[in-house]
Amino acid sequence: MPRPIEAVVHPAALAHNLGVARAHAQGARVWAVVKANAYGHGIERAFEGLRGADGFALLDLAEASALRTLGWRGPVLLLEGCFEPRDLELCSRLNLWHVVHQSEQIDWLAAHKTQQPHRVFLKMNSGMNRLGFATASTRSAYARLAALPQVDEISLMTHFSDADGARGIAHQIALFDSTTADLPGERSLSNSAALLRHGADAGAGAVRNDWVRAGILSYGSAPDYPEHDSLHWGLQPTMTLRTRVIATQMLQPGDTVGYGSAYRAERSMRIGIAACGYADGYPRHAGSGAPVLVAQQHGAPVLVTQQHGAPVLVTQQHGAPVLVDGQRSTTVGRVSMDMLALDLSAPALMSSGIGSEVVLWGRAANGAVLTIDEVARAAATIGYELMCAVAPRVPIHADTAASA
Ligand SMILES: *Cc1c(COP(=O)(O)O)cnc(C)c1O
């Protein structure tokens, strides 16, 4: 029997989430963003769920080819554009649209021999300061592109830095709009957070939004967690990382668990050992939390650390959330390379033991959901990172059942 860990992709949930994107897009066309191997889901599996999109946006030319091989004949956009001049040959051959974010890419186009003129997305830097032409050079870049026989259609785009947060997007929209207002062409501005949080203002506001770029929301993670969770946005988990309990242990008060004795039992408890560790992509720091200062040391400390040379009492680790047989529990102790420990002491887990299902994130057999966002928060990161980091040794396959 293979080691019981697996990642299951839910195509029906991808399709559902794409519908959420569409509902917020107010008639704009929707790019399904499938960069990073579809946020770790695999291009082929993601394509199954997201083929209702109007186009696919990604970075990697090999992934763009894979989409064409899968039979997708609609729009494909390279979000970072070409990396070297000969990439343009593939764009010509496979009819890939590409972002132009700096002037060398215009030089390459000007030198490119093609029968088939290209559609390009001219990217303006409106404050993110990652990719894009500065405000002052956007219009001259547009004029250069417009004069090239290699280009037949120019669209305009920019990217928001704070769509998920307090600063918002209005300042970037104002700059983008004042720079480009009279330039013809379609516009693409919104990522998931902008779409969900500002869909109404971006649609009704100063700037036309012809294409939205739906990434993380398609994969069931709330871009503005914990302010809002995926339930709030009506999103379903698209990936379940699951394994099984392979051993159990009984602990007496004072017994410790795992490397560094980082967890110490305060009472008798039963724990399970699950076949999942950081070599599977599960975050090593999940649930380790920052030790919290409780008091100067009096009596028997739970964990002792040094602060300014003096021993201080700190609280237990919090643990990260997990589902065991569809019931919530937490990890205990440090995550090791291939295993982690779970608390099985709750009365609801009395009959759980060897062979029990352990869901690290996603949907349990009984329908219970543990969002990837909750786990990410327990590891001081974001759902994006966890889903992209599932390790190659974890078998991944599509769920054939309909979504719940
Ligand atoms: C990744 C990316 C997106 C999608 O962002 P999400 O937050 O996942 O929706 C949109 N636009 C660009 C340029 C990106 O690189």
PDBQT file of the ligand as one rigid body, heavy atoms in Angstrom, charges set to zero:
ROOT
HETATM    1  C1  LIG A 501      -1.163  36.303  -9.811  1.00  0.00    +0.000 C 
HETATM    2  C2  LIG A 501      -1.741  37.460 -10.519  1.00  0.00    +0.000 A 
HETATM    3  C3  LIG A 501      -3.117  37.685 -10.491  1.00  0.00    +0.000 A 
HETATM    4  C4  LIG A 501      -4.057  36.850  -9.663  1.00  0.00    +0.000 C 
HETATM    5  O1  LIG A 501      -3.980  37.270  -8.329  1.00  0.00    +0.000 OA
HETATM    6  P1  LIG A 501      -4.941  36.628  -7.228  1.00  0.00    +0.000 P 
HETATM    7  O2  LIG A 501      -4.663  37.416  -6.012  1.00  0.00    +0.000 OA
HETATM    8  O3  LIG A 501      -4.521  35.206  -7.076  1.00  0.00    +0.000 OA
HETATM    9  O4  LIG A 501      -6.319  36.760  -7.742  1.00  0.00    +0.000 OA
HETATM   10  C5  LIG A 501      -3.623  38.728 -11.230  1.00  0.00    +0.000 A 
HETATM   11  N1  LIG A 501      -2.805  39.526 -11.961  1.00  0.00    +0.000 NA
HETATM   12  C6  LIG A 501      -1.468  39.338 -11.997  1.00  0.00    +0.000 A 
HETATM   13  C7  LIG A 501      -0.631  40.256 -12.812  1.00  0.00    +0.000 C 
HETATM   14  C8  LIG A 501      -0.889  38.317 -11.271  1.00  0.00    +0.000 A 
HETATM   15  O5  LIG A 501       0.430  38.138 -11.312  1.00  0.00    +0.000 OA
ENDROOT
TORSDOF 0
